Amino acid sequence: MNKLTSFQRDSLWIIAGLSKPNGVTIKDELEAYYDTAIQAGRLYPNLDTLVNKGLARKDKVDGRTNAYILTDHGHRALDARCKWIETYLNGIADE
């Protein structure tokens, strides 16, 4: 996770939170969050990076559409990230 960009991490969270989202759905969610247009030339190479790192899987839906699914490795990475963040949130709460 520490080698991913924030854009890639945000994309991974979206994949984790939705049921088999396609690229357009992920793009729409990112655009709503960032409040700016996301170009396909930015989105799909980053999704491919998540697939190539084994964090997500890309399944063909039809000739033009793919669905993205979090892998077990992706689940473990997100879980570890949550635990890491929680460590600092708990530290702040204890002060």
Secondary structure, DSSP 8 states (H G I E B T S, - for coil): -TTS-HHHHHHHHHHHHSSS-BHHHHHHHHHHHHTS---HHHHHHHHHHHHHTTSEEEEE-SSS-EEEEE-HHHHHHHHHHHHHHHHHHHHHHH-
